[in-house]
Amino acid sequence: MSNEADLDRYISLRRIDRRHWDWTVRIPEKGYKNCEEWAPNETVARDEAREAARRLLDGDD
């Protein structure tokens, strides 16, 4: 499993509104995934993006 710093380099996180976030995970030769979601704070939104990155790296998505 990759550590957070490794995963964060694949993540682009953008705040849309107070609790509305948009994130994109792009991993060369593995693909990408993007999502627009409601999250209480940046930490929760980034954790969701990290989980998506882990799934892409593992080939589960």
N, CA, C and O atoms as CSV, one atom per row, in Angstrom:
chain,resi,resn,atom,element,x,y,z
A,1,MET,N,N,0.847,-1.186,0.000
A,1,MET,CA,C,0.000,0.000,0.000
A,1,MET,C,C,0.891,1.248,0.000
A,1,MET,O,O,1.903,1.303,0.699
A,2,SER,N,N,0.506,2.220,-0.776
A,2,SER,CA,C,1.273,3.453,-0.905
A,2,SER,C,C,1.003,4.381,0.271
A,2,SER,O,O,-0.085,4.393,0.846
A,3,ASN,N,N,2.031,5.162,0.611
A,3,ASN,CA,C,1.804,6.112,1.699
A,3,ASN,C,C,1.119,7.368,1.158
A,3,ASN,O,O,1.023,7.550,-0.056
A,4,GLU,N,N,0.655,8.216,2.038
A,4,GLU,CA,C,-0.144,9.378,1.645
A,4,GLU,C,C,0.605,10.333,0.735
A,4,GLU,O,O,0.021,10.854,-0.216
A,5,ALA,N,N,1.890,10.579,0.999
A,5,ALA,CA,C,2.664,11.505,0.160
A,5,ALA,C,C,2.769,10.981,-1.271
A,5,ALA,O,O,2.683,11.753,-2.226
A,6,ASP,N,N,2.955,9.662,-1.418
A,6,ASP,CA,C,3.006,9.070,-2.753
A,6,ASP,C,C,1.677,9.245,-3.472
A,6,ASP,O,O,1.651,9.572,-4.658
A,7,LEU,N,N,0.589,9.031,-2.772
A,7,LEU,CA,C,-0.737,9.143,-3.372
A,7,LEU,C,C,-1.081,10.590,-3.713
A,7,LEU,O,O,-1.695,10.856,-4.747
A,8,ASP,N,N,-0.689,11.523,-2.852
A,8,ASP,CA,C,-1.043,12.927,-3.047
A,8,ASP,C,C,-0.483,13.511,-4.341
A,8,ASP,O,O,-1.051,14.460,-4.881
A,9,ARG,N,N,0.599,12.972,-4.837
A,9,ARG,CA,C,1.168,13.536,-6.071
A,9,ARG,C,C,0.292,13.247,-7.287
A,9,ARG,O,O,0.462,13.882,-8.328
A,10,TYR,N,N,-0.631,12.313,-7.177
A,10,TYR,CA,C,-1.559,11.989,-8.256
A,10,TYR,C,C,-2.895,12.717,-8.143
A,10,TYR,O,O,-3.738,12.608,-9.033
A,11,ILE,N,N,-3.090,13.456,-7.058
A,11,ILE,CA,C,-4.403,14.037,-6.742
A,11,ILE,C,C,-4.440,15.540,-6.988
A,11,ILE,O,O,-3.526,16.276,-6.615
A,12,SER,N,N,-5.515,15.968,-7.620
A,12,SER,CA,C,-5.821,17.387,-7.757
A,12,SER,C,C,-7.141,17.605,-7.012
A,12,SER,O,O,-8.165,17.015,-7.357
A,13,LEU,N,N,-7.102,18.447,-6.004
A,13,LEU,CA,C,-8.284,18.687,-5.160
A,13,LEU,C,C,-8.650,20.165,-5.245
A,13,LEU,O,O,-7.792,21.038,-5.116
A,14,ARG,N,N,-9.924,20.431,-5.461
A,14,ARG,CA,C,-10.397,21.805,-5.605
A,14,ARG,C,C,-11.678,21.991,-4.799
A,14,ARG,O,O,-12.596,21.172,-4.849
A,15,ARG,N,N,-11.708,23.073,-4.071
A,15,ARG,CA,C,-12.912,23.403,-3.290
A,15,ARG,C,C,-13.876,24.186,-4.184
A,15,ARG,O,O,-13.498,25.188,-4.791
A,16,ILE,N,N,-15.112,23.723,-4.257
A,16,ILE,CA,C,-16.127,24.383,-5.068
A,16,ILE,C,C,-16.943,25.344,-4.202
A,16,ILE,O,O,-17.227,26.473,-4.602
A,17,ASP,N,N,-17.306,24.883,-3.033
A,17,ASP,CA,C,-18.111,25.664,-2.098
A,17,ASP,C,C,-17.704,25.233,-0.695
A,17,ASP,O,O,-16.766,24.452,-0.532
A,18,ARG,N,N,-18.389,25.725,0.297
A,18,ARG,CA,C,-17.997,25.458,1.687
A,18,ARG,C,C,-17.752,23.980,1.974
A,18,ARG,O,O,-16.742,23.638,2.589
A,19,ARG,N,N,-18.643,23.108,1.548
A,19,ARG,CA,C,-18.490,21.670,1.785
A,19,ARG,C,C,-18.631,20.871,0.496
A,19,ARG,O,O,-19.064,19.718,0.507
A,20,HIS,N,N,-18.267,21.488,-0.585
A,20,HIS,CA,C,-18.419,20.869,-1.903
A,20,HIS,C,C,-17.034,20.818,-2.555
A,20,HIS,O,O,-16.385,21.850,-2.730
A,21,TRP,N,N,-16.594,19.621,-2.910
A,21,TRP,CA,C,-15.232,19.412,-3.402
A,21,TRP,C,C,-15.228,18.684,-4.733
A,21,TRP,O,O,-16.128,17.903,-5.042
A,22,ASP,N,N,-14.207,18.957,-5.502
A,22,ASP,CA,C,-13.987,18.277,-6.773
A,22,ASP,C,C,-12.560,17.738,-6.728
A,22,ASP,O,O,-11.617,18.483,-6.462
A,23,TRP,N,N,-12.410,16.452,-6.986
A,23,TRP,CA,C,-11.055,15.903,-7.026
A,23,TRP,C,C,-10.872,15.021,-8.247
A,23,TRP,O,O,-11.815,14.414,-8.755
A,24,THR,N,N,-9.624,14.972,-8.702
A,24,THR,CA,C,-9.252,14.130,-9.830
A,24,THR,C,C,-7.988,13.378,-9.457
A,24,THR,O,O,-7.046,13.948,-8.906
A,25,VAL,N,N,-7.984,12.104,-9.764
A,25,VAL,CA,C,-6.798,11.262,-9.577
A,25,VAL,C,C,-6.344,10.827,-10.966
A,25,VAL,O,O,-7.124,10.242,-11.716
A,26,ARG,N,N,-5.097,11.106,-11.312
A,26,ARG,CA,C,-4.533,10.689,-12.603
A,26,ARG,C,C,-3.244,9.921,-12.344
A,26,ARG,O,O,-2.288,10.439,-11.766
A,27,ILE,N,N,-3.250,8.677,-12.789
A,27,ILE,CA,C,-2.072,7.832,-12.619
A,27,ILE,C,C,-1.656,7.335,-14.004
A,27,ILE,O,O,-2.408,6.611,-14.655
A,28,PRO,N,N,-0.466,7.720,-14.452
A,28,PRO,CA,C,-0.006,7.312,-15.780
A,28,PRO,C,C,-0.100,5.792,-15.963
A,28,PRO,O,O,0.287,5.017,-15.088
A,29,GLU,N,N,-0.613,5.401,-17.098
A,29,GLU,CA,C,-0.759,4.003,-17.502
A,29,GLU,C,C,-1.763,3.209,-16.656
A,29,GLU,O,O,-1.926,2.007,-16.864
A,30,LYS,N,N,-2.427,3.861,-15.714
A,30,LYS,CA,C,-3.452,3.198,-14.897
A,30,LYS,C,C,-4.823,3.807,-15.147
A,30,LYS,O,O,-5.842,3.128,-15.023
A,31,GLY,N,N,-4.847,5.103,-15.502
A,31,GLY,CA,C,-6.108,5.766,-15.777
A,31,GLY,C,C,-6.354,6.948,-14.857
A,31,GLY,O,O,-5.448,7.462,-14.200
A,32,TYR,N,N,-7.608,7.358,-14.835
A,32,TYR,CA,C,-7.985,8.485,-13.982
A,32,TYR,C,C,-9.395,8.276,-13.447
A,32,TYR,O,O,-10.175,7.474,-13.962
A,33,LYS,N,N,-9.685,9.019,-12.409
A,33,LYS,CA,C,-11.021,9.009,-11.826
A,33,LYS,C,C,-11.262,10.403,-11.268
A,33,LYS,O,O,-10.381,10.998,-10.648
A,34,ASN,N,N,-12.456,10.912,-11.494
A,34,ASN,CA,C,-12.775,12.205,-10.898
A,34,ASN,C,C,-14.118,12.112,-10.188
A,34,ASN,O,O,-14.937,11.240,-10.476
A,35,CYS,N,N,-14.317,13.024,-9.264
A,35,CYS,CA,C,-15.527,12.991,-8.463
A,35,CYS,C,C,-15.817,14.390,-7.941
A,35,CYS,O,O,-14.912,15.163,-7.626
A,36,GLU,N,N,-17.088,14.684,-7.860
A,36,GLU,CA,C,-17.554,15.901,-7.218
A,36,GLU,C,C,-18.399,15.422,-6.044
A,36,GLU,O,O,-19.354,14.667,-6.229
A,37,GLU,N,N,-18.050,15.857,-4.841
A,37,GLU,CA,C,-18.736,15.323,-3.671
A,37,GLU,C,C,-18.896,16.355,-2.567
A,37,GLU,O,O,-18.220,17.383,-2.539
A,38,TRP,N,N,-19.809,16.048,-1.664
A,38,TRP,CA,C,-19.992,16.822,-0.447
A,38,TRP,C,C,-19.145,16.173,0.639
A,38,TRP,O,O,-19.253,14.971,0.880
A,39,ALA,N,N,-18.318,16.955,1.281
A,39,ALA,CA,C,-17.478,16.463,2.378
A,39,ALA,C,C,-17.369,17.584,3.412
A,39,ALA,O,O,-17.346,18.761,3.050
A,40,PRO,N,N,-17.303,17.228,4.682
A,40,PRO,CA,C,-17.274,18.259,5.729
A,40,PRO,C,C,-16.010,19.119,5.726
A,40,PRO,O,O,-16.026,20.256,6.197
A,41,ASN,N,N,-14.902,18.563,5.184
A,41,ASN,CA,C,-13.656,19.332,5.162
A,41,ASN,C,C,-12.678,18.733,4.138
A,41,ASN,O,O,-12.947,17.691,3.541
A,42,GLU,N,N,-11.567,19.398,3.955
A,42,GLU,CA,C,-10.572,18.958,2.970
A,42,GLU,C,C,-9.998,17.594,3.308
A,42,GLU,O,O,-9.727,16.796,2.410
A,43,THR,N,N,-9.812,17.318,4.581
A,43,THR,CA,C,-9.247,16.035,4.996
A,43,THR,C,C,-10.105,14.865,4.517
A,43,THR,O,O,-9.580,13.882,3.994
A,44,VAL,N,N,-11.392,14.968,4.691
A,44,VAL,CA,C,-12.306,13.901,4.270
A,44,VAL,C,C,-12.297,13.766,2.749
A,44,VAL,O,O,-12.247,12.654,2.224
A,45,ALA,N,N,-12.344,14.894,2.043
A,45,ALA,CA,C,-12.325,14.853,0.577
A,45,ALA,C,C,-11.020,14.243,0.068
A,45,ALA,O,O,-11.035,13.437,-0.862
A,46,ARG,N,N,-9.889,14.623,0.675
A,46,ARG,CA,C,-8.591,14.082,0.252
A,46,ARG,C,C,-8.497,12.589,0.569
A,46,ARG,O,O,-7.930,11.830,-0.217
A,47,ASP,N,N,-9.037,12.163,1.694
A,47,ASP,CA,C,-9.041,10.733,2.024
A,47,ASP,C,C,-9.815,9.921,0.992
A,47,ASP,O,O,-9.404,8.817,0.631
A,48,GLU,N,N,-10.935,10.464,0.517
A,48,GLU,CA,C,-11.712,9.789,-0.526
A,48,GLU,C,C,-10.897,9.690,-1.814
A,48,GLU,O,O,-10.903,8.656,-2.483
A,49,ALA,N,N,-10.201,10.764,-2.154
A,49,ALA,CA,C,-9.367,10.758,-3.362
A,49,ALA,C,C,-8.209,9.767,-3.206
A,49,ALA,O,O,-7.860,9.069,-4.158
A,50,ARG,N,N,-7.622,9.705,-2.031
A,50,ARG,CA,C,-6.529,8.738,-1.791
A,50,ARG,C,C,-7.021,7.302,-1.954
A,50,ARG,O,O,-6.319,6.461,-2.514
A,51,GLU,N,N,-8.208,7.030,-1.471
A,51,GLU,CA,C,-8.766,5.687,-1.614
A,51,GLU,C,C,-8.972,5.347,-3.090
A,51,GLU,O,O,-8.711,4.222,-3.516
A,52,ALA,N,N,-9.436,6.315,-3.859
A,52,ALA,CA,C,-9.601,6.103,-5.304
A,52,ALA,C,C,-8.243,5.846,-5.957
A,52,ALA,O,O,-8.129,5.001,-6.845
A,53,ALA,N,N,-7.222,6.572,-5.521
A,53,ALA,CA,C,-5.870,6.368,-6.069
A,53,ALA,C,C,-5.368,4.965,-5.726
A,53,ALA,O,O,-4.768,4.299,-6.570
A,54,ARG,N,N,-5.605,4.519,-4.511
A,54,ARG,CA,C,-5.196,3.160,-4.121
A,54,ARG,C,C,-5.872,2.107,-5.001
A,54,ARG,O,O,-5.235,1.148,-5.437
A,55,ARG,N,N,-7.166,2.296,-5.257
A,55,ARG,CA,C,-7.892,1.348,-6.107
A,55,ARG,C,C,-7.339,1.337,-7.525
A,55,ARG,O,O,-7.207,0.271,-8.127
A,56,LEU,N,N,-7.016,2.506,-8.065
A,56,LEU,CA,C,-6.429,2.555,-9.401
A,56,LEU,C,C,-5.075,1.857,-9.436
A,56,LEU,O,O,-4.787,1.102,-10.364
A,57,LEU,N,N,-4.259,2.103,-8.445
A,57,LEU,CA,C,-2.930,1.469,-8.402
A,57,LEU,C,C,-3.030,-0.037,-8.264
A,57,LEU,O,O,-2.221,-0.774,-8.828
A,58,ASP,N,N,-4.024,-0.497,-7.512
A,58,ASP,CA,C,-4.209,-1.931,-7.304
A,58,ASP,C,C,-4.950,-2.599,-8.457
A,58,ASP,O,O,-5.047,-3.824,-8.516
A,59,GLY,N,N,-5.479,-1.774,-9.385
A,59,GLY,CA,C,-6.222,-2.316,-10.509
A,59,GLY,C,C,-7.632,-2.735,-10.152
A,59,GLY,O,O,-8.240,-3.529,-10.870
A,60,ASP,N,N,-8.165,-2.215,-9.049
A,60,ASP,CA,C,-9.509,-2.574,-8.595
A,60,ASP,C,C,-10.593,-1.681,-9.154
A,60,ASP,O,O,-11.775,-1.911,-8.894
A,61,ASP,N,N,-10.223,-0.679,-9.906
A,61,ASP,CA,C,-11.222,0.262,-10.413
A,61,ASP,C,C,-11.136,0.395,-11.897
A,61,ASP,O,O,-11.904,1.148,-12.495
